Amino acid sequence: MKACRTILQCMIALLITAGMTLAQTNTGQISGTIKDASGGVLPGVTVTVTNVGTGIARTAVTDEKGAYVITNLPVGSYAVGAELQGFRKTERKGFELTSDARLTADFAMAVGSMSETVEVTAVRGEIVNRVSGEIARVIDGAQVKELALSDATISSSHR
């Protein structure tokens, strides 16, 4: 009987950890809204998100509400740029994308030629997730070991 209970506990633990493994992701997203200096939304803006470490860039075009979303971005440091004919090209650097993060990069573009660039550095992505109600956090190896020890203590007390 004791052997059956141990096998059952091991199977349950295996199923739980398998589900948690499938839920993990190493990507995130950057989204935002592009407006002009007066606060009006700008559709048709080309937004480019560039991974600083790899140089790989992804682009999107804002919709009729001036919104864009770029998903499935690998973890890393990013620069986000926005450009539209008749406005100054704008770029912000320093977005640190962590696993399953949803960062917001909103822009207010100034009228001018595209050869003029407004560059902002050392920007930090939002700490409060305004995009969804999800809560995500990176857990390191020490925290995982502590979880396993806590589980062992709980299961041994139920015998």
Backbone torsions as a table, in degrees:
resi	resn	phi	psi	omega
1	MET	NA	-43.0	-179.6
2	LYS	-64.9	-37.3	178.8
3	ALA	-65.5	-39.4	178.5
4	CYS	-63.7	-41.4	179.7
5	ARG	-65.0	-40.7	179.3
6	THR	-64.6	-43.4	178.5
7	ILE	-63.2	-42.4	179.4
8	LEU	-62.7	-42.5	178.3
9	GLN	-63.7	-40.0	178.7
10	CYS	-65.2	-40.7	179.6
11	MET	-65.6	-41.3	178.6
12	ILE	-64.1	-44.6	178.7
13	ALA	-61.4	-39.8	178.7
14	LEU	-63.9	-43.3	179.2
15	LEU	-64.6	-40.8	179.8
16	ILE	-65.1	-46.6	-178.7
17	THR	-69.3	-32.2	176.8
18	ALA	-64.6	-41.2	178.0
19	GLY	-65.6	-39.1	179.3
20	MET	-67.9	-36.4	179.5
21	THR	-64.7	-41.0	179.6
22	LEU	-66.8	-28.6	-177.2
23	ALA	-79.9	-13.8	-177.8
24	GLN	-76.5	147.8	-179.7
25	THR	-142.7	151.5	178.2
26	ASN	-114.2	27.3	-179.8
27	THR	-129.3	168.1	177.2
28	GLY	-149.6	-168.3	-179.9
29	GLN	-141.8	153.5	173.2
30	ILE	-124.5	130.1	-179.8
31	SER	-141.1	170.5	178.5
32	GLY	174.6	-173.2	178.8
33	THR	-129.4	137.2	179.4
34	ILE	-108.4	128.2	-179.8
35	LYS	-128.2	164.2	172.9
36	ASP	-88.2	179.8	-176.2
37	ALA	-61.7	-26.1	-179.3
38	SER	-88.9	-3.0	178.2
39	GLY	98.5	0.4	176.9
40	GLY	-78.1	142.1	-178.5
41	VAL	-71.5	151.1	-178.0
42	LEU	-119.3	102.0	173.4
43	PRO	-77.3	155.4	175.8
44	GLY	81.4	9.6	178.3
45	VAL	-77.3	133.2	175.1
46	THR	-86.2	119.0	-180.0
47	VAL	-108.3	127.8	179.7
48	THR	-118.3	126.5	177.5
49	VAL	-110.7	121.4	-175.7
50	THR	-118.8	127.5	174.4
51	ASN	-74.9	116.1	-175.4
52	VAL	-63.4	-36.8	-177.9
53	GLY	-71.7	-36.5	-175.8
54	THR	-106.4	-20.1	-177.1
55	GLY	80.0	0.6	180.0
56	ILE	-74.7	131.2	-176.9
57	ALA	-118.3	145.3	174.0
58	ARG	-126.9	144.0	-178.7
59	THR	-123.7	157.6	174.8
60	ALA	-149.0	161.0	177.3
61	VAL	-118.3	135.2	-178.2
62	THR	-66.9	147.4	179.4
63	ASP	-84.0	-170.3	-177.2
64	GLU	-64.9	-16.3	177.6
65	LYS	-97.8	5.8	-179.4
66	GLY	77.1	13.6	-175.9
67	ALA	-98.2	150.8	174.3
68	TYR	-142.7	156.5	175.3
69	VAL	-144.2	129.2	174.2
70	ILE	-122.6	115.1	-174.0
71	THR	-106.5	174.9	176.9
72	ASN	55.9	41.4	176.7
73	LEU	-89.0	128.6	177.9
74	PRO	-62.9	152.7	177.8
75	VAL	-56.3	137.5	178.1
76	GLY	160.8	-171.1	179.3
77	SER	-97.2	135.2	-174.0
78	TYR	-129.1	151.0	168.9
79	ALA	-115.4	140.6	-179.0
80	VAL	-123.0	128.3	180.0
81	GLY	-123.4	151.9	178.8
82	ALA	-135.7	135.6	178.3
83	GLU	-145.8	143.3	179.9
84	LEU	-154.3	136.9	179.3
85	GLN	-53.1	131.4	179.0
86	GLY	93.4	-3.5	179.8
87	PHE	-127.6	154.4	175.0
88	ARG	-69.6	137.5	175.0
89	LYS	-65.7	135.3	-177.6
90	THR	-122.6	137.5	178.4
91	GLU	-138.1	137.9	176.0
92	ARG	-125.5	136.4	-178.8
93	LYS	-117.8	162.8	172.4
94	GLY	98.2	18.2	176.2
95	PHE	-81.6	116.7	178.9
96	GLU	-99.0	106.4	-177.5
97	LEU	-93.2	119.9	177.0
98	THR	-102.7	175.4	-177.8
99	SER	-57.1	126.8	178.1
100	ASP	61.6	23.1	179.1
101	ALA	-78.8	152.3	175.3
102	ARG	-128.8	95.0	-177.3
103	LEU	-93.1	151.1	178.0
104	THR	-113.7	128.3	177.2
105	ALA	-128.0	91.7	178.3
106	ASP	-90.4	149.1	179.4
107	PHE	-131.0	147.4	167.9
108	ALA	-118.5	109.7	-175.2
109	MET	-91.9	139.1	179.7
110	ALA	-96.8	146.9	177.6
111	VAL	-66.2	139.2	179.6
112	GLY	163.8	-173.7	179.3
113	SER	-87.4	154.9	-178.8
114	MET	-67.6	-15.9	178.4
115	SER	-74.1	-19.3	175.2
116	GLU	-85.5	135.5	-178.2
117	THR	-124.9	134.1	172.0
118	VAL	-103.5	119.0	-177.1
119	GLU	-119.2	130.1	178.0
120	VAL	-119.2	129.8	-179.9
121	THR	-115.2	166.4	177.9
122	ALA	58.6	40.9	175.6
123	VAL	-85.4	143.1	177.7
124	ARG	-115.4	135.5	177.1
125	GLY	-61.9	159.4	-177.0
126	GLU	-61.1	144.7	176.4
127	ILE	-85.8	-35.9	177.5
128	VAL	-91.9	124.5	-179.2
129	ASN	-75.8	109.7	178.9
130	ARG	-92.0	-5.3	-174.0
131	VAL	-87.4	-40.1	-178.7
132	SER	-145.9	170.7	179.4
133	GLY	-88.0	4.8	-178.5
134	GLU	-70.8	150.5	175.1
135	ILE	-118.3	124.5	-179.0
136	ALA	-128.9	147.2	180.0
137	ARG	-155.2	141.6	176.6
138	VAL	-83.2	130.1	180.0
139	ILE	-109.9	127.5	-179.4
140	ASP	-88.1	174.1	-175.8
141	GLY	-59.6	-38.4	-179.8
142	ALA	-63.9	-39.3	179.0
143	GLN	-67.5	-37.4	178.0
144	VAL	-64.6	-42.4	178.1
145	LYS	-61.8	-40.2	179.0
146	GLU	-64.3	-38.5	176.6
147	LEU	-61.2	-43.1	-179.4
148	ALA	-64.2	-39.4	178.9
149	LEU	-66.9	-39.6	178.6
150	SER	-63.5	-40.2	179.6
151	ASP	-64.6	-40.6	-179.6
152	ALA	-64.2	-37.8	179.2
153	THR	-66.5	-41.5	-179.1
154	ILE	-66.0	-46.7	-176.7
155	SER	-68.4	-32.9	179.7
156	SER	-72.1	-25.0	-179.9
157	SER	-80.0	-13.9	-178.6
158	HIS	-91.6	4.8	-177.9
159	ARG	-78.8	NA	NA
